[in-house]
Amino acid sequence: MEKLEQIQQTLSEIDDRTPDALRVAFSLGHRVSPAPAPGEEDRVASFAASVLPPPPLVSELHEVPLASTASEDDATNKVLRMEWASCYLPDHDEDAHFGHDEAGVLGVAHGVGSYRNRGVDAAAFSRGLMTSAFMHVLAIEPGMAVCPYTLLERAYDETVASAASGASTAVILSLAGATLKWAYIGDSAFAVLRGGKIVHRSRRQQKRFNCPLQLNGRGSGDSITQADVGEIAVRHGDVLVVGTDGLFDNVFDADLERLVRMGTALGFSPKNMADVVAGVAYEISMSGSTDSPYSSDSRKLRGDRCRGGKQDDITILVAFLI
């Protein structure tokens, strides 16, 4: 499957993919099955509890252990491939993404919304960046390895040359054998999960709170050389979650782990998992009381009393490594 498309979905479509066990575990609105009578066992809640530990304390939500590299023992000669799907819930419709599972390449970009206030198309640069990257992937001979940084650099140069307006964050991942490589700039991000636990999580690049590093259409923004570049050994069964800040500003890492564990236990497909993670991110983004990474950081860094999520475009790609 190879795609460069921005299919907008409705929340009702996502609701249809959200099972009761997950609704109960994350307190997501109504449940389809009837609630138990007084004194009766709530089998749905019992199942959710058997799959997931209790939600972490707020003080623990930033303490998920991260690993920048994998042990050499993790590396194998096995050639892995990815099965992926996406979900896009637009706010101002300034995200873009692509994927090519034969080449093992995924990309996500988020247009910087402040350009919208200047009367320009804030989506032009992110879409140009992902379109250019996708076209380069299509031109690569089958079996050839893809360098994410080289791909991002070429896409950036072409998008600048096209005089596209706006600016963008971006992340590109490529899978070669049992090695996952990346290049990203800004706060479009990714996580690698193994057994429902995060074994690698990209670090957001920002100049100050809510101001990420970004590439712009005038070629005068942050330098492409500031992109974070690296690789990690991966295994069969690992799950990749890639997204714009609409995901990572609204869902704590510990809760992303819980979502992936629940989805795995319920036999979700990549599409089902992407939809459900996006639905949870959306509900938090619209909440004025549920805590989120965005509001937590705002209290710490700005000293305010911010609560709730951050409304934004939400793009999520989920890939199973098989």
KAPEMO-V773454 format. One record per backbone hydrogen bond with DSSP energy under -1.0 kcal/mol. CO is the residue of the C=O (numbers start at 1). NH is the residue of the N-H. E is the energy in kcal/mol with one decimal. If there is no record, write none. Layout:
co={CO	CO}
nh={NH	NH}
e={E	E}
This chain:
co={1	3	10	11	12	14	15	19	20	21	22	23	27	37	41	42	43	44	45	46	47	48	57	58	60	71	81	83	85	87	88	89	94	96	98	99	100	100	104	105	106	107	108	109	110	112	113	115	115	116	121	123	124	125	126	127	128	129	130	131	132	133	134	135	137	141	147	148	149	150	151	152	153	154	155	156	157	158	159	160	166	167	168	169	170	171	172	173	174	176	177	178	179	180	181	182	183	184	185	186	189	190	191	192	192	193	194	197	200	205	208	211	214	215	216	223	224	228	230	232	235	238	239	240	241	242	243	244	244	245	247	247	249	252	253	254	255	256	257	258	259	260	261	262	263	264	269	270	271	272	273	274	275	276	277	278	279	280	281	282	284	287	292	293	294	295	296	297	298	314	315	316	317	318	319	320	321}
nh={101	99	14	15	16	17	18	23	24	25	26	28	29	40	43	46	47	48	49	50	51	52	60	61	63	74	322	320	318	316	9	314	111	109	107	3	104	105	175	100	173	98	171	96	169	115	116	118	120	119	124	127	128	129	130	131	132	133	134	135	136	137	138	139	140	144	151	152	153	154	155	156	157	158	159	160	161	162	164	163	217	112	215	110	185	108	183	106	181	179	80	234	176	232	174	230	172	228	170	205	243	202	241	199	200	239	197	194	192	213	211	207	222	168	219	226	227	184	182	180	238	321	193	319	191	317	189	247	248	249	250	251	294	256	257	258	259	260	261	262	263	264	265	266	268	267	273	274	275	276	277	278	279	280	281	282	283	284	285	286	287	309	296	297	298	299	300	301	302	89	244	87	242	85	240	83	237}
e={-2.4	-2.2	-1.5	-2.9	-1.6	-1.6	-1.6	-1.9	-2.8	-2.1	-2.2	-2.1	-1.1	-2.5	-1.2	-2.4	-2.3	-2.3	-2.4	-1.8	-1.5	-2.5	-1.8	-1.2	-2.1	-2.0	-3.0	-3.0	-2.5	-2.5	-1.5	-2.3	-2.7	-2.8	-2.3	-2.9	-1.3	-2.1	-2.4	-2.5	-2.6	-2.1	-2.3	-2.3	-1.9	-1.5	-1.5	-1.3	-1.6	-1.5	-1.0	-2.3	-2.3	-2.5	-2.1	-2.5	-2.4	-2.1	-2.4	-2.2	-1.9	-2.0	-2.3	-1.2	-1.1	-2.1	-2.5	-2.7	-2.9	-2.4	-2.3	-2.4	-2.5	-2.2	-2.2	-2.6	-2.2	-1.4	-1.5	-1.7	-2.8	-2.3	-2.8	-1.3	-2.7	-2.3	-1.7	-2.2	-3.0	-1.6	-2.3	-2.6	-2.8	-2.2	-2.3	-1.6	-2.6	-2.7	-2.2	-1.9	-2.7	-2.3	-2.4	-2.9	-1.4	-2.6	-1.3	-3.0	-2.9	-1.9	-2.1	-2.7	-2.0	-2.8	-1.4	-2.0	-1.7	-1.8	-2.4	-3.0	-1.9	-2.4	-3.0	-2.4	-2.2	-3.0	-2.7	-2.0	-1.3	-2.5	-1.4	-2.0	-2.3	-2.2	-2.2	-1.6	-2.4	-2.3	-2.5	-2.4	-2.7	-2.5	-2.3	-1.8	-3.0	-1.2	-2.5	-2.6	-2.5	-2.3	-2.6	-2.2	-2.4	-2.3	-2.4	-2.5	-2.3	-2.2	-2.3	-1.7	-1.2	-1.9	-2.7	-2.5	-2.1	-2.1	-1.9	-3.3	-2.3	-3.0	-1.5	-2.2	-2.9	-1.8	-2.9	-2.5	-3.2}
